[in-house]
Amino acid sequence: MQAVKGLVKELPALVSDRLELLALELQRARNAMVQIVMLVVAAAILGVTAWLALWCGVAAWLVSLGLAWPLSLLAVLALNLIAAWVAIARVRSLVPRLGLPATRRHLSFSLKPQSFAGSPTAPHHDSVSPAPANDVAPTAR
């Protein structure tokens, strides 16, 4: 009984220590997140600067080959627009995955009972629609 009383007496200090540790770690995490965001922004700026320098070099190289400046810049612009179009097309194809379609199908209940694992009368709680080709189908149930 004495041990239980001692434990109850120490419980507030134990919880307080845990909460203080949590607060300190959250503060460190916040500081780390601020640094991460700042470094990502700096890296993005440096990456864009490098990208611009690369394409200026390509344009200068095309001019050194005898191509006129306007045509050289037009070629660089066309290549960048094509790359941007390909990236945007890929993003559009990935957007439906943000809704977690395979998980939603797996977690939704069907209205019709189906055979399930050898039992002809047990209801099957998966969606009745087949998975689209670009979704990841669950492998284990």
ABEGO torsion letter per residue (X at the ends): XAAAAAAAAAAAAAAAAAAAAAAAAAAAAAAAAAAAAAAAAAAAAAAAAAAAAAAAAAAAAAAAAGBBAAAAAAAAAAAAAAAAAAAAAAAAAAAAAAAGAAAAAAABBBABBBBBGGBAABBBABBABBBBAABBBBABX
